[in-house]
Amino acid sequence: MLRSRLRPLLLLVGFGAGAALASCGRREVGPTEQKPTVTKPVIPPSGPIPFFVPDEKGIPDGELGARIRRGKQLVTRTREELPDYVGNGLHCTSCHLGAGTQKNAGPWVGLLGMFPEYRARNAQTNTIEDRVNDCFERSMNGRVIPKDSPAMAAIVAYISFLSQDVPKGREIEGRGFPRLKPAPKPDRERGKGVYATRCASCHGAEGGGLSGPDGAYTFPALWGDRSFNIGAGMARLHTAAAFVKWNMPLGQGGTLSDQDAYDVADYFIHQPRPDFAGKANDWPKGGKPEDARY
């Protein structure tokens, strides 16, 4: 069943389609990491689909299965596996936790069926490959992967596997980083204190993250040269606050108040970080969000 549903797309991918939302990570998750719910989905006739994660036991054998597994390796070890395309110290799973399988942490479950998708930021209808490369340029502060490359094909194959049972055009619960409403007014100075007491032990007093002996992040940088640039979604207040609220401190998502999440997000997004050369081309037809950094 899986093979028959995935093969048409992945054959196309193998000849030049490509990629997916990036996220980081050698081991940026700890022993208290939220475990995904692995069940067979129950698809309601309408409305959001309850969150689920396909069982990796269902990955097929042969070339297709190898491509899917390679894709997972690339998104979890992005810096090590694709050094020519990553300009900082991050991996895709630095933001997309649990290798893209964690609710409210930018999951890739069901993502493929939402593309092509119009985005006001470039005023174009974007493919999944465009969206993946958008993350490489911004979140990874790097450069685009060729759409016909084996790396792009593998990343898309992994996303395809995670999307296999979700009907095209149907949204799954926990997609992205659900925004907090109403949004409290942030207090940046107070956020500095929240960072010191709740974040610095993992991300460092100066926001530079913590690395292992091989230089790979145990916990990623939140600012500085090895972090995301100002064009990244995580550099925007509402996105950063939502990520913090639902996922931080690691293994304790939901324990910070909305005010704490907004305060600490407002603090760390305004710390020094790389610029984004293409920022002048963003929102050419309007629609610029209020929390854009430029």
C-alpha positions in Angstrom: 0.0 0.0 0.0 2.7 2.4 1.0 4.8 1.5 -2.0 2.0 2.1 -4.4 1.0 5.4 -2.9 4.5 6.8 -2.7 6.1 5.5 -5.9 4.5 7.9 -8.5 5.7 10.9 -6.5 9.1 9.6 -5.6 9.9 8.5 -9.1 9.2 12.1 -10.2 11.4 13.3 -7.3 14.2 11.0 -8.4 14.3 12.7 -11.8 14.2 16.2 -10.5 11.7 17.1 -7.9 12.8 17.7 -4.5 12.8 18.7 -0.8 11.2 19.7 2.3 11.1 22.0 5.3 14.5 21.9 6.9 15.3 21.5 10.6 18.3 20.6 12.5 19.9 18.2 14.6 22.5 15.8 15.7 21.0 15.2 19.1 19.2 18.4 20.0 16.6 16.5 22.0 17.0 15.2 25.5 15.8 12.2 27.4 12.5 13.9 28.2 11.7 14.6 24.5 8.0 14.2 23.7 7.4 10.8 22.1 5.3 10.8 18.9 2.0 9.0 18.9 2.4 6.3 16.4 -1.1 5.1 15.3 -3.1 4.4 12.2 -5.0 7.6 11.3 -8.7 8.0 11.6 -9.6 10.5 8.9 -12.8 12.5 9.7 -14.9 13.6 6.7 -14.1 17.3 7.3 -12.1 19.5 9.6 -8.5 19.0 10.9 -7.1 15.5 11.0 -6.0 14.3 14.5 -2.2 14.2 14.7 -0.5 10.9 14.1 2.9 9.6 13.0 3.4 6.8 10.5 5.3 3.8 11.9 8.8 3.6 10.4 8.3 -0.2 10.3 6.3 0.7 7.2 9.2 2.0 5.3 9.6 -0.3 2.3 12.7 -2.2 1.3 14.8 -1.5 -1.7 15.7 1.8 -3.4 12.6 3.7 -2.2 13.2 2.7 1.5 16.9 3.7 1.2 15.9 7.1 -0.1 13.4 7.7 2.7 16.1 6.7 5.3 18.6 8.9 3.6 16.2 11.8 3.8 15.8 11.4 7.5 19.6 11.3 7.9 19.9 14.6 6.0 17.3 16.5 8.1 18.8 15.3 11.4 22.4 15.8 10.4 22.1 18.6 7.9 25.2 20.5 8.9 27.4 17.3 8.7 25.8 15.8 5.6 25.3 19.0 3.5 28.1 21.3 4.6 28.1 23.2 1.2 24.5 24.3 1.7 24.5 25.1 5.5 26.0 28.4 6.5 25.6 28.1 10.3 25.7 25.3 12.9 22.1 24.2 12.6 20.3 21.1 11.4 16.7 21.0 10.1 15.6 19.3 13.3 16.8 22.3 15.4 13.3 23.7 14.7 11.4 20.7 13.4 11.7 18.6 16.5 11.6 14.8 16.6 12.8 14.6 13.0 9.6 16.4 11.9 7.2 14.1 13.9 6.4 16.4 16.9 3.1 18.2 17.1 3.3 22.0 17.3 7.0 21.8 16.4 6.9 22.3 12.7 6.0 18.6 11.9 6.2 17.3 8.4 3.4 14.8 8.9 0.8 15.6 6.2 2.9 18.5 4.9 3.3 17.3 1.3 -0.4 17.5 0.6 -0.5 21.2 1.4 1.8 22.0 -1.6 1.8 23.8 -4.0 0.9 26.7 -1.7 0.8 30.5 -2.3 3.1 32.6 -0.1 2.8 36.3 0.1 6.5 36.6 1.0 7.6 36.0 -2.6 4.1 36.4 -4.1 4.4 33.0 -5.8 2.9 29.6 -5.6 5.6 27.5 -4.0 6.4 23.9 -4.4 7.7 21.7 -1.5 11.1 22.1 -3.0 10.8 25.9 -2.9 9.8 25.7 0.7 12.7 23.5 1.7 15.2 25.8 -0.1 13.6 28.7 1.6 14.7 27.2 4.9 18.2 26.5 3.7 18.7 30.1 2.7 17.1 31.6 5.8 17.0 29.2 8.8 20.3 27.5 7.8 21.8 30.8 6.5 23.0 28.9 3.5 22.2 28.3 -0.1 19.6 26.4 -2.2 20.0 22.7 -3.0 19.5 21.8 -6.7 16.0 20.6 -7.1 17.2 17.7 -9.2 19.8 16.5 -6.7 19.7 13.2 -4.8 19.7 15.2 -1.5 16.5 17.0 -2.4 14.9 13.8 -3.7 15.7 12.1 -0.4 14.3 14.9 1.8 11.1 14.9 -0.2 10.9 11.1 0.0 11.1 11.3 3.8 8.4 14.0 3.9 6.3 11.9 1.5 6.6 8.9 3.9 5.3 11.1 6.8 2.5 12.4 4.6 1.3 9.1 3.1 -2.1 8.8 4.8 -3.2 12.4 4.8 -5.5 13.4 1.9 -4.2 16.2 -0.3 -5.3 19.6 0.9 -6.3 18.4 4.4 -4.6 20.1 7.3 -3.5 18.0 10.3 -3.7 19.2 13.9 -0.5 20.7 15.3 0.9 21.9 11.9 3.6 24.5 12.2 3.9 26.5 15.4 0.3 27.5 16.4 0.2 31.2 17.2 -0.9 32.3 20.7 -4.0 34.4 20.8 -4.4 37.0 22.1 -0.8 37.9 21.8 0.5 39.7 25.0 2.6 42.8 24.7 6.2 41.6 25.1 8.6 43.0 27.7 12.1 42.5 26.3 13.9 43.3 29.6 11.8 40.8 31.4 12.5 38.3 28.7 16.2 38.7 29.4 15.5 37.4 32.9 13.4 34.5 31.6 16.2 33.5 29.3 18.7 33.5 32.1 16.6 31.3 34.3 14.9 29.0 31.8 17.0 28.9 28.6 20.7 29.7 29.2 21.5 26.3 30.8 21.0 24.7 27.3 21.5 27.5 24.8 24.3 29.3 26.6 24.5 32.6 28.5 25.4 34.4 25.3 23.0 32.4 23.1 25.7 30.5 21.3 24.3 27.1 22.0 26.2 24.0 23.3 28.3 21.8 21.1 29.8 18.3 21.4 33.4 17.3 20.9 32.8 17.1 17.1 31.4 20.6 16.9 27.8 19.4 16.3 25.2 21.1 18.4 23.7 19.5 21.4 21.5 22.6 21.8 21.5 25.1 18.9 22.5 28.8 19.0 19.7 31.3 19.3 21.8 34.2 18.1 25.3 34.9 16.7 27.0 33.8 13.5 26.0 30.1 13.8 22.3 30.8 14.2 19.4 31.6 11.8 19.4 34.9 9.9 16.9 37.7 10.1 14.9 36.3 7.1 14.0 33.1 9.0 10.6 32.5 10.3 12.1 32.0 13.7 13.3 35.6 13.7 9.7 36.8 13.8 8.1 37.4 17.2 4.9 35.4 16.8 6.6 32.4 15.4 9.4 32.3 18.0 7.0 32.8 20.9 4.7 30.0 19.7 7.7 27.7 19.3 8.9 28.5 22.8 5.4 28.1 24.3 4.7 24.7 22.9 8.2 23.2 23.0 10.5 24.9 25.5 12.2 24.2 27.8 12.9 20.9 26.1 10.6 18.2 27.4 8.5 20.8 29.3 6.5 22.4 26.5 3.5 24.3 27.7 4.9 25.1 31.1 5.8 28.7 30.4 3.1 31.3 30.4 2.1 33.1 27.2 3.7 36.2 28.7 7.0 34.4 29.4 7.1 33.0 25.9 6.6 36.4 24.3 9.0 38.1 26.6 11.9 35.7 26.0 11.2 35.4 22.3 11.3 39.2 21.9 14.6 39.1 23.8 16.4 36.5 21.7 15.2 37.4 18.3 16.6 40.9 18.7 20.1 39.7 19.5 22.8 40.0 16.8 22.4 37.5 14.0 23.3 37.2 10.3 21.6 39.5 7.8 19.7 38.1 4.8 20.8 39.4 1.4 17.5 38.8 -0.3 15.4 40.7 2.1 14.7 43.5 -0.3 12.7 41.1 -2.5 10.3 39.9 0.2 6.6 40.8 0.1 6.7 42.4 -3.4 2.9 42.6 -3.6 2.3 43.6 0.1 1.1 41.4 3.0 4.2 42.0 5.1 3.4 40.8 8.6 3.6 43.1 11.6 6.4 41.1 13.2 8.8 41.0 10.3 12.3 42.0 11.2 12.9 44.3 8.3 
